[in-house]
């Protein structure tokens, strides 16, 4: 307990797409899926989703926010959180932020560990992109990095995104004590 991991360096890629995905993908077979938008999502549930999706990929930013700061972000009218359920249980989520009339950002996207390998990642990303294009922005953006799923960049590009910028970033992992405090709240 009390273990503190050192900072991690990530190569970050910002991507953009200027047209909706062309192909539609069929719903994966032999799975019951539901995609439900969660307006005014409870903070504890959002943190649970964020942690379950992001623990493998070093997502910490939102876990460090106070309740007020987190609520200001995710309950903003320009932000929507949508949850994927597979066979009745949460299996992932995506978050969209309308930055302006012209730009919508796919802020967060991912699956729970138990949903990876079920063949639903590409289909779920397509659903996120359909939602992002609903208000007909001129562009949809997403950011990924080398700490993300090894095929994330490839998947985004396959779905129509093009890299527009790259840079290096430092990620500061949470100590066990920090994480326990957040998860105990």
Secondary structure, DSSP 8 states (H G I E B T S, - for coil): -------EEEEEEEEEESS--SS-----TT--EEEEE-TT--HHHHHHHHHHHHGGGT--GGGGS-HHHHHHHHTSTTEEEEEEEETTEEEEEEEEEE-SSSEEEEEEEEE-GGGTTSS-HHHHHHHHHHHHTTT--SEEEEEEETTS-TTHHHHHHHTT-EEEEEEEEEE----HHHHHHHHH-
